[in-house]
Amino acid sequence: MTDFAKTKAMFHIPAGVIYLDGNSLGPLPKAAAARVNRTIEAEWGEMLITGWNKAGWMDMPRRVGDRIARLIGAEPGSVVLGDTLSIKVYQALASALEMTPGRRVILSDTGNFPSDLYMADGLVRTLGQGYALKTVAPEEVEANIDDTVAVLMLTEVDYRTGRRHDMQRLTARAHAAGALAVWDLAHSAGALPVDLAGCGADFAVGCTYKYLNSGPGGPAFIYVAPRHAEVARPALSGWLGHESPFAFDLGYRPGRGVDRMRVGTPPILQLAALDAAMDVWDGVTMEAIRARSIALTEQFIAGVEAACPALHLASPRDPVTRGSQVSFRHPEGYAIMQALIARGVIGDFRAPDILRFGFTPLYIGEAEVAGAIAILKDVMDNALWDRPEHKVRAKVT
């Protein structure tokens, strides 16, 4: 049985803070600082360059990838870490397009994270020759999967509203139409059960600094279904994706399996933090995480709607179709969030009017939810948001 009191004790949460923004940046696992310090002093400091062999640095992208694979229903050896999420989106899309010759359309939805759409748009502009990115409303995706679509590219959980796509149904629909499916798990990995193998996903990507708590700028991951692993050609033919990097061949030969999706030198300090963060997941089941998440989000929705009628639910009401976040709308959403943060309740704001709250059962419980509701009620009842300092837009919202 998952012990959430035990997992909560494994995180550093500043005194007086109710942290509801783990869907944007996870808090610091207490073990991460010591682990990174050991990597700096005992490995980098004492081993110098020999750490690549002696400390196993070169194997970390695959080894830690296998730890993530357990949480996303991926086969062992099918996940590798490195680079940024945008890079991994580009890699997955480029490989999938090449594997569907004769088709030119990437289908996505208007609720997708803009960076994913930017990468797709840049790729089709580079390719030219009639390649195009087509976006439709989230609820219209299934009806638009036809024999013109080469790749279906979706983020499973909408970053703004928390709306959740049905991965299994849409992947099956894509395959029936002769298309491949690429899934972005940025708001899924560590938040809810994912079954990439069972759903037959072709590619998946995700970041690790949200629900997986690797720290700001933590490396991204990419999943390649084993059936594609030896045929997917990496568009970004990086040195570490070569079959034999230290042969220093002038010609590129892709590595075996998912290793061919490696590009640049792995970020060892960030991987060390992530490896320590993954220790929190030992003994944790995603089914328990999901059940607890639904209970917390249901508590929050009911409490906010009763206490703050001026806020309007932007997330799906049905928890089955919702991720582990809840969003409310208000014209003064930005100022309201700043007032909350000033009172120690940290969520975030997404334009144009969304207050976004993430619920991570690893360190959030019923008491924190009740406390956040009470503070939000005070902010709304007394218009604490209507102050000049709360309306100054910062660089990061």
C-alpha positions, 0 to 999 in steps of 0.5 A: 500500500502506498504510504503518502505520509512517507513520500511527503516526508521525502520532499522539502516544502518551505514552511507556510507554503501550500504548493499546488504547482508541481504540474509546472515544477516539482519541489525539491526531493530531500535526497537530490541535493546530497546526490548532486553534491556527491556527483560533483565532489566524489565523481566529477571532483575525484574521478574527473573524466574517468567518471564517464566509465567509473561512475557509469555516467554514459549509461545513465540516460538508459538506466534512469529511462528504465525507471521512468518506463515503469511509470508510463507502461513502457517496455524495458529498454524503450526509454532514453533521456537527454536534451529538451522536450522540444528536441524530443518532439522534433525527433519523434515527429521527423521519424514518424513522418519518414515512416509514413511515406506518401502522407503529408499531414501532422494532426494535432489540436488547438489545446496542445502546448504551443512549443509542440505546435511550434516544433511541428510547424518548423519541421513542416516548413523545413520539409516543404513539399506539401507537408502541413500541420493541421489543428482542430478543437480537442473534441474534433480530433477523432473525426479528423483522423483520415487517410491524409494524416501521417502522424497524430501528435497529441498531449494526453493532458491539456496543459491549461484545462487538464482535459484528458485525451483517450490515448487507447481509442485515438491511437487505435483510430490513428492506426486504423487510418494508417497513421502513427501516434506521437504522445506528449506525456508532460502532464501525464508521467507521474500524474496518472497511469499510462500504458504506452505498450498496451495502447500501442503508442508509436512514440512518446515524449515527456519532461521530468521537471514536473511530476517527476521532480528532476528540478528546473531544466531537467532532461526530457525523455523519448519512448520508441515502441520496440517494433519501430526501434530498429527502423526509426531514423533519427533526424538529429544524427547526434554523436551519442546516437551513433552506433559507436561514438568513440570510433569517430567515424565520419559517416553516421550509423544509427545506434541500436534501439532507442539509443539512436535517439540520443543526441548530445552529451547527457546532463549528468548533474540533472540526471543525478537529481532525477535519479534521486527523485525517482527513489521517491517512487519506489513502493508507489503505484500509479493506481494509488496516485490516481485514486488519491489525485481524483479524491483531492481534485474532487475536494478542491472543485467542490470547495472552491465552487461553494466558497468562490462562486465568481470562479468558473470551472475550466477543467472537465467535471468528470475526473475520468477525463481530467488529469491531476490539475484543476483550472478555474477562469476569472477575468482577473485570474493573474492578480488573483493568483499573485494574491494567493502566492503572497499568502503562501498558496502557489499555483500558476496562471495561464493566459488569458484567464486561467488559474491553474492548480496541480495536485501531487499526492506524493506531498499534497493531502486533504489538509493542504487542499482545505487550507488552499480553499480557505485562503482563496475564499479570503482572497475573493471575499475581500478582493485582496487581489485588487492591489497594484502589486498583484497586477504587475506581470512578471516574466514567468506567470 
